[in-house]
Amino acid sequence: MKITQLETIQLAEFPNILFVQLHTDEGLVGLGETFFGAPEVSTYLHDSAAHLLLGQDPSAIDALRVKLKGYVGTQGTGVEARGASAIDIALWDLLGKATNRPVHQLLGGASRPAIRAYNTCAGYRYIRAAEGQVLDNWGVPGDGRGVSGPYEDLDAWMHGNAGELASSLLEQGISGMKMWPFDAYAYASGGTNITAAELDRALEPFRQVRRAVGERMELMVELHGLWNLPTALKIARAFESEGLRPYWIEDPLRPDDIASLARFAQATQIPTTASEQLGGRKAFRELLEARAASVVMLDLGWCSGISEGKAIASMAEAFGLPIAPHDCTGPVVWTAGVHLSLNAPNTLIQETVRAFYTGWYRELVTDLPRVADGMVTPPPGAGLGLELRPEIGKRRDARVRTSIAEPSHAAMSA
């Protein structure tokens, strides 16, 4: 079997997502995905990576992984790493289809029948526009972008209803929830300061949950890497002094300063989770060696795919630490993460976003992981177990680009 065509698909309605499909001479198609900078990643794949892939055996996953490594950006999650992530996910999907086995079996089999899920309390339009991870792209009701269903969880905790939100999740068997009320103050100060009044307001959603449901709900605190070390520690100590007992604090500062992240992790009793922002096993090795995290979070759409994710999970296991795959992006990466979560013996918990998997994810793909009674399992079937809906490439807002093996590896159409 040989790769005959590299195809990328972007949709104007979802400008941050890039879908990648690898076509073969045996008619099988592998599906991959990455998030943020979709046009730039597409350009890289067609202009720089296609000639390394076309005509190659897609089952040679490790050889292609090494071939795609660039000369610069060795530990980043930039364009090259995101492109490699989408390609690697598609290659594993192809291998599963060729062998008629689900990806988690190819990785070593299921370590459990299902994995515990928690809910990231985003809404239907969270990070939907092209601006990136900023306040203007949160997509809250009233911003002119609309609401499309019953789980507008972002609006709930932002406007005083975190306790009701926690009760709603518990009714579905979901006993973990993530919120990020500190971000606005980080953007205002550049992450250098949070006042006592701001700290009090940001803690209130967590207090509401404790008042409403007590210890039945685990509280995940998301800081998005926006703070400097002294201010991140100030936030952690506020949680400790109030006895709110978070399950973890996630990405308190950027992981490009591992030494400072380690100082944070060692200065608080709250577990530190890091980091979806890291790319590749070598960067995660440095995180682990520095003892800078208690929970290892990776994003398969950014860290260079399933191959790297499996390696990172195994390294974390060797250090006696759990993993918790990230999802707040697109349906294919989420599904790949669920396969890894099912396989890895040291998976702690899997991120989910109920506004996504009950909402717009269903508009894009044929199937999704099942979330029931607070547990998640991958969709049945070979490979990842899902395909792009056939109408996606025909949408009026679709931009489809292809690179084909003949007559030349760089042949393009748009």
C-alpha positions as CSV (number, residue, x, y, z in Angstrom):
1,M,0.0,0.0,0.0
2,K,1.3,3.5,-0.9
3,I,0.2,7.0,-0.1
4,T,-1.1,8.6,-3.3
5,Q,-2.7,11.8,-2.1
6,L,-2.5,14.3,0.7
7,E,-5.7,16.3,1.2
8,T,-6.4,19.1,3.6
9,I,-9.8,20.6,4.4
10,Q,-10.6,23.9,6.1
11,L,-14.0,25.2,6.9
12,A,-14.7,29.0,7.3
13,E,-17.2,28.2,10.0
14,F,-14.5,26.4,12.0
15,P,-11.4,28.3,11.0
16,N,-9.1,26.9,13.6
17,I,-9.5,23.2,12.6
18,L,-7.5,21.5,9.8
19,F,-8.6,18.1,8.7
20,V,-6.0,15.9,6.9
21,Q,-6.8,12.9,4.8
22,L,-4.2,10.5,3.4
23,H,-5.4,8.5,0.4
24,T,-3.8,5.2,-0.7
25,D,-3.7,3.1,-3.8
26,E,-5.8,0.5,-2.1
27,G,-8.7,2.9,-1.5
28,L,-8.2,3.4,2.2
29,V,-8.2,6.9,3.6
30,G,-6.7,7.9,7.0
31,L,-8.1,10.8,8.9
32,G,-6.1,13.3,11.0
33,E,-6.6,16.7,12.5
34,T,-4.9,19.6,14.2
35,F,-6.0,23.0,15.7
36,F,-4.9,26.6,15.4
37,G,-3.1,28.1,12.4
38,A,-5.0,25.9,10.0
39,P,-4.0,27.8,6.8
40,E,-0.3,27.9,7.8
41,V,-0.3,24.2,8.7
42,S,-2.0,23.4,5.3
43,T,0.7,25.4,3.5
44,Y,3.5,23.6,5.3
45,L,2.0,20.2,4.6
46,H,1.6,20.7,0.9
47,D,4.7,22.8,0.2
48,S,7.2,21.1,2.5
49,A,5.9,17.7,3.8
50,A,4.0,16.2,0.9
51,H,7.0,15.1,-1.1
52,L,8.2,13.2,1.9
53,L,5.0,11.3,2.2
54,L,3.7,10.7,-1.3
55,G,4.6,7.2,-2.6
56,Q,5.5,6.0,0.8
57,D,4.3,2.9,2.7
58,P,1.8,4.4,5.4
59,S,2.5,1.5,7.8
60,A,6.1,2.7,8.2
61,I,4.8,5.1,10.9
62,D,8.1,5.6,12.8
63,A,10.1,6.0,9.7
64,L,7.8,8.7,8.4
65,R,7.7,10.3,11.9
66,V,11.5,10.7,11.8
67,K,11.5,11.9,8.2
68,L,9.1,14.7,9.0
69,K,11.3,16.2,11.7
70,G,12.4,19.6,10.8
71,Y,15.8,21.2,11.3
72,V,14.4,23.9,13.6
73,G,11.6,24.0,16.2
74,T,12.8,20.9,18.0
75,Q,10.6,21.1,21.0
76,G,7.8,23.5,19.9
77,T,4.2,23.0,19.0
78,G,4.4,25.2,15.9
79,V,3.4,24.6,12.3
80,E,5.7,21.7,11.7
81,A,4.7,19.9,14.9
82,R,1.0,20.4,14.3
83,G,1.3,19.2,10.7
84,A,3.2,16.1,11.9
85,S,0.5,15.5,14.5
86,A,-2.3,15.4,11.9
87,I,-0.2,13.1,9.7
88,D,0.6,10.7,12.5
89,I,-3.0,10.5,13.6
90,A,-4.0,9.7,10.0
91,L,-1.3,7.1,9.7
92,W,-2.5,5.2,12.8
93,D,-6.1,5.5,11.4
94,L,-4.9,3.9,8.1
95,L,-3.1,1.1,9.9
96,G,-6.2,0.3,11.9
97,K,-8.3,0.2,8.8
98,A,-5.8,-1.9,6.9
99,T,-5.7,-4.5,9.8
100,N,-9.4,-4.1,10.7
101,R,-8.5,-3.2,14.3
102,P,-9.2,-0.2,16.4
103,V,-6.2,2.1,17.3
104,H,-6.2,1.2,21.0
105,Q,-5.6,-2.4,20.1
106,L,-2.7,-1.5,17.9
107,L,-1.2,0.5,20.8
108,G,-1.2,-2.6,23.0
109,G,-4.8,-3.2,23.8
110,A,-7.3,-1.8,26.3
111,S,-6.1,-1.4,29.9
112,R,-9.7,-0.9,31.0
113,P,-13.2,-1.1,29.4
114,A,-13.8,2.7,29.7
115,I,-12.0,5.8,31.1
116,R,-13.4,8.3,33.6
117,A,-14.4,11.6,32.0
118,Y,-14.4,15.2,33.3
119,N,-16.1,18.2,31.7
120,T,-14.4,21.3,30.6
121,C,-17.1,23.9,31.1
122,A,-16.9,25.6,27.7
123,G,-19.8,26.7,25.5
124,Y,-20.9,25.9,21.9
125,R,-18.9,28.7,20.4
126,Y,-15.8,28.6,22.6
127,I,-12.6,29.3,20.5
128,R,-14.7,29.1,17.3
129,A,-13.4,32.2,15.6
130,A,-9.8,32.6,14.3
131,E,-8.5,35.0,17.0
132,G,-7.1,32.2,19.2
133,Q,-7.1,31.6,23.0
134,V,-8.2,35.1,24.0
135,L,-11.2,36.6,25.7
136,D,-12.7,37.9,22.5
137,N,-12.9,34.3,21.3
138,W,-14.8,32.8,24.2
139,G,-18.1,32.9,22.4
140,V,-20.3,33.7,25.3
141,P,-24.0,34.4,24.8
142,G,-24.7,38.0,24.0
143,D,-21.6,38.5,21.9
144,G,-23.6,38.2,18.7
145,R,-22.5,34.6,17.8
146,G,-25.5,32.8,19.3
147,V,-26.1,29.7,21.4
148,S,-26.9,26.3,20.0
149,G,-28.0,24.0,22.8
150,P,-28.8,23.2,26.4
151,Y,-25.2,23.0,27.7
152,E,-23.9,26.6,27.7
153,D,-21.6,25.7,30.5
154,L,-19.2,28.6,30.1
155,D,-22.1,31.1,30.6
156,A,-23.2,29.2,33.7
157,W,-20.0,29.6,35.7
158,M,-19.3,33.1,34.4
159,H,-22.6,34.4,35.6
160,G,-23.1,32.9,39.0
161,N,-24.5,29.4,38.3
162,A,-21.5,27.2,38.9
163,G,-23.4,25.3,41.6
164,E,-26.3,24.5,39.3
165,L,-23.8,23.5,36.6
166,A,-22.1,21.1,39.0
167,S,-25.5,19.5,39.9
168,S,-26.3,19.1,36.2
169,L,-23.0,17.3,35.5
170,L,-23.4,15.0,38.5
171,E,-26.8,14.0,37.2
172,Q,-25.0,12.7,34.1
173,G,-22.4,10.8,36.3
174,I,-19.7,13.4,35.5
175,S,-17.8,14.2,38.8
176,G,-15.0,16.5,37.5
177,M,-15.3,20.0,36.0
178,K,-12.8,22.6,34.8
179,M,-13.2,26.4,34.9
180,W,-10.9,29.3,34.2
181,P,-12.2,32.5,35.9
182,F,-8.7,33.9,36.4
183,D,-7.9,34.5,32.7
184,A,-9.5,38.0,32.4
185,Y,-7.2,39.3,35.2
186,A,-4.2,37.8,33.6
187,Y,-4.9,39.5,30.3
188,A,-5.4,42.8,32.1
189,S,-2.1,42.7,33.9
190,G,0.0,40.6,31.5
191,G,0.0,37.9,34.1
192,T,2.0,39.9,36.6
193,N,-0.6,40.7,39.3
194,I,-4.0,39.9,40.6
195,T,-5.6,42.1,43.2
196,A,-7.3,40.8,46.4
197,A,-10.7,41.8,44.9
198,E,-10.0,40.0,41.6
199,L,-8.8,36.9,43.5
200,D,-12.0,36.9,45.5
201,R,-14.2,37.2,42.4
202,A,-12.3,34.4,40.6
203,L,-12.6,32.0,43.5
204,E,-16.4,32.4,43.8
205,P,-17.4,29.8,41.1
206,F,-15.4,27.2,43.0
207,R,-17.0,28.2,46.3
208,Q,-20.4,27.9,44.6
209,V,-19.7,24.3,43.6
210,R,-18.6,23.4,47.1
211,R,-21.7,25.0,48.6
212,A,-24.0,23.2,46.1
213,V,-22.5,19.7,46.0
214,G,-19.7,19.6,48.5
215,E,-16.9,17.1,47.8
216,R,-18.9,15.1,45.2
217,M,-17.4,17.3,42.4
218,E,-13.7,17.4,41.6
219,L,-12.5,20.9,40.7
220,M,-10.0,21.5,38.0
221,V,-8.4,25.0,37.9
222,E,-7.2,26.1,34.4
223,L,-4.7,28.9,34.3
224,H,-3.7,28.6,30.6
225,G,0.0,29.4,31.2
226,L,-0.8,33.1,31.6
227,W,0.9,33.9,34.9
228,N,4.3,34.6,36.3
229,L,5.6,32.5,39.1
230,P,4.8,34.8,42.1
231,T,1.3,35.4,41.0
232,A,0.6,31.8,40.2
233,L,1.7,30.9,43.7
234,K,-0.6,33.6,45.1
235,I,-3.5,32.0,43.4
236,A,-2.6,28.5,44.6
237,R,-2.2,29.7,48.2
238,A,-5.6,31.3,48.0
239,F,-7.1,27.9,47.2
240,E,-5.2,26.3,50.0
241,S,-6.2,28.9,52.6
242,E,-9.9,28.5,51.7
243,G,-9.8,24.7,51.8
244,L,-11.3,24.4,48.4
245,R,-9.1,21.3,47.6
246,P,-8.8,21.5,43.8
247,Y,-8.1,18.2,41.9
248,W,-5.3,20.1,40.1
249,I,-4.1,23.4,38.9
250,E,-3.3,23.2,35.2
251,D,-0.6,25.2,33.4
252,P,0.0,27.9,36.0
253,L,2.8,29.3,33.8
254,R,4.2,28.6,30.4
255,P,6.2,25.4,30.3
256,D,9.0,27.0,28.3
257,D,10.5,27.8,31.7
258,I,10.5,24.3,33.3
259,A,12.6,25.4,36.3
260,S,9.9,28.0,37.3
261,L,7.2,25.4,36.7
262,A,9.0,23.0,39.0
263,R,9.3,25.6,41.7
264,F,5.6,26.1,41.5
265,A,4.8,22.4,41.7
266,Q,7.1,22.0,44.7
267,A,5.7,25.0,46.5
268,T,2.1,23.9,46.7
269,Q,0.2,20.8,47.9
270,I,-2.2,21.1,45.0
271,P,-1.3,18.7,42.1
272,T,0.2,20.6,39.1
273,T,-0.9,19.4,35.6
274,A,1.2,20.2,32.6
275,S,1.3,20.7,29.7
276,E,-0.8,20.6,26.5
277,Q,1.6,23.4,25.3
278,L,4.6,21.1,25.1
279,G,5.5,19.2,21.9
280,G,7.4,15.9,21.6
281,R,8.8,13.3,24.0
282,K,12.1,15.2,24.6
283,A,10.2,18.2,26.0
284,F,8.1,16.0,28.2
285,R,11.3,14.2,29.4
286,E,12.6,17.5,30.7
287,L,9.3,18.2,32.4
288,L,9.4,14.8,34.1
289,E,13.1,15.0,35.1
290,A,12.5,18.4,36.7
291,R,9.5,16.9,38.7
292,A,7.5,19.9,37.4
293,A,4.1,18.1,37.2
294,S,2.0,15.6,39.1
295,V,-0.3,14.9,36.1
296,V,1.1,14.9,32.5
297,M,-1.3,16.5,30.0
298,L,-0.7,16.1,26.3
299,D,-2.6,17.1,23.2
300,L,-2.3,14.6,20.3
301,G,-2.9,17.4,17.8
302,W,0.0,19.4,19.0
303,C,2.6,17.0,20.5
304,S,3.2,15.3,17.1
305,G,0.5,12.7,17.2
306,I,-0.4,9.3,18.6
307,S,3.2,8.0,18.3
308,E,4.6,10.7,20.5
309,G,1.6,10.5,22.8
310,K,2.2,6.8,23.4
311,A,5.9,7.5,24.1
312,I,5.1,10.3,26.5
313,A,2.6,8.1,28.3
314,S,5.2,5.4,28.7
315,M,7.8,7.9,30.0
316,A,5.3,9.2,32.5
317,E,4.5,5.7,33.7
318,A,8.2,5.1,34.2
319,F,8.3,8.2,36.5
320,G,5.2,7.0,38.4
321,L,2.9,9.7,37.0
322,P,-0.5,9.6,35.3
323,I,-1.5,11.1,32.0
324,A,-4.7,13.1,31.2
325,P,-5.1,13.7,27.4
326,H,-6.3,17.2,26.5
327,D,-9.4,17.9,24.5
328,C,-10.9,21.3,23.8
329,T,-10.3,21.4,20.0
330,G,-11.8,19.1,17.4
331,P,-13.5,15.7,17.2
332,V,-10.7,13.7,15.6
333,V,-8.1,14.6,18.1
334,W,-10.6,13.9,20.9
335,T,-11.3,10.5,19.5
336,A,-7.5,9.7,19.2
337,G,-7.1,10.8,22.8
338,V,-9.8,8.4,23.9
339,H,-8.0,5.6,22.2
340,L,-4.8,6.4,23.9
341,S,-6.6,6.9,27.3
342,L,-8.1,3.4,26.9
343,N,-4.7,1.9,26.2
344,A,-2.3,3.6,28.5
345,P,-2.2,1.9,31.9
346,N,-1.4,5.2,33.7
347,T,-4.3,7.2,32.3
348,L,-6.0,9.1,35.1
349,I,-8.9,10.8,33.4
350,Q,-10.0,12.0,29.9
351,E,-11.0,15.6,29.1
352,T,-14.4,16.0,27.4
353,V,-16.6,19.0,26.5
354,R,-20.3,18.2,26.5
355,A,-21.2,21.3,24.5
356,F,-18.9,20.0,21.8
357,Y,-19.7,16.3,21.7
358,T,-23.4,16.9,21.9
359,G,-23.2,19.8,19.5
360,W,-20.9,20.8,16.7
361,Y,-18.7,17.8,16.7
362,R,-21.7,15.8,15.3
363,E,-21.9,18.2,12.3
364,L,-18.4,17.2,11.2
365,V,-17.9,13.4,11.7
366,T,-19.8,10.2,11.3
367,D,-19.4,8.9,14.8
368,L,-17.9,9.9,18.2
369,P,-16.8,8.4,21.5
370,R,-19.6,7.4,23.8
371,V,-19.9,9.3,27.1
372,A,-22.2,7.6,29.6
373,D,-22.4,7.6,33.4
374,G,-19.2,9.7,33.6
375,M,-17.2,7.2,31.5
376,V,-16.0,7.4,27.9
377,T,-15.2,4.8,25.3
378,P,-14.1,5.1,21.7
379,P,-16.5,4.6,18.8
380,P,-16.6,1.0,17.5
381,G,-14.8,0.1,14.3
382,A,-11.4,-0.1,12.7
383,G,-8.9,2.7,13.1
384,L,-10.2,5.7,14.9
385,G,-13.8,4.5,14.2
386,L,-15.0,7.7,12.5
387,E,-14.9,9.5,9.2
388,L,-15.5,13.0,8.0
389,R,-19.1,13.4,6.9
390,P,-19.2,13.1,3.1
391,E,-20.7,16.5,2.6
392,I,-17.9,18.3,4.4
393,G,-15.6,18.8,1.4
394,K,-18.6,20.0,-0.7
395,R,-19.6,22.7,1.7
396,R,-19.6,26.3,0.3
397,D,-17.2,27.4,3.0
398,A,-14.8,24.5,2.4
399,R,-11.3,25.0,1.1
400,V,-9.9,21.7,-0.2
401,R,-6.2,21.3,-1.2
402,T,-4.6,18.2,-2.6
403,S,-1.1,17.0,-3.3
404,I,-0.9,13.9,-5.5
405,A,1.8,11.4,-6.3
406,E,1.4,11.7,-10.1
407,P,2.5,13.4,-12.3
408,S,4.6,15.0,-9.5
409,H,4.6,14.9,-5.7
410,A,3.9,18.7,-5.7
411,A,0.9,18.7,-8.0
412,M,-1.7,21.0,-6.4
413,S,-5.4,21.8,-6.9
414,A,-7.7,24.1,-4.9
